[in-house]
């Protein structure tokens, strides 16, 4: 889907990436997943958060790639890093003690409590309809980062009432589950899609629509949600991308 405002035309994916990038602040330590999260994090570092510290699972701290990495093993992450450490140190020293401000993750399925599935689609784990790439470090990121942002394209296939498999725990089955499970981080505090932005309700931890992107109406979001969606009474509209944001994002994606 393309949107035109103020003589600018941009896609819903571009709006999603820009909205996700805006959520990251200067000086934060961000544990970055490959794909949509990496696009947003690198865009943030190139625009408003120049001292954002990007940490990848492969052990690269402070990576500053001049193009989007193809995987966590892409050499450009090590070549541009402030330091390269062992994977055990990434998890044991940086992640588990709570030294990472934000974990930035994607999802194949996300439910109303922010639980993530990247493992299987279908009820039968041994014989699923689709076997997905799996967990990687996402369960630890979701458990231990001070907070988690999720970026995902929204449809009833991805935004489900209950995930087929809990790969990474969000808020479990509601408020208090993270504490009961002994998970130290706050869990998902922000979910950014190509339609809008969601935040957990402080009482129930169910995701609530708090912003819609330009050109998107609430009914469109409802139709792309697999549960009875709650809309914030203070619903707002996301600011359109600036020329600088769009130009920087497009240059980043075109870089080889």
ABEGO torsion letter per residue (X at the ends): XBBBBGGBBBBAAAAAAAAAAAABBBGBBBBBBBEAAAAAAAAAAABABAABBBBBAAGBBGBBBABBBABAABAAAAAABABBBBAAAAAAAAAAAGABABBBBBBABBBAAGBBBAABBEABAABBABBBAEAEAAAAAAAABABBBBBBBBBAAABBABBABBABBBAEAEBGAAAAAGBABAEBABBBBAABBBBBBAAAGBBBBABBBBGBBAAAAAAABABBBBBBAABBBBBBBBAAAAAAAAAAAABX
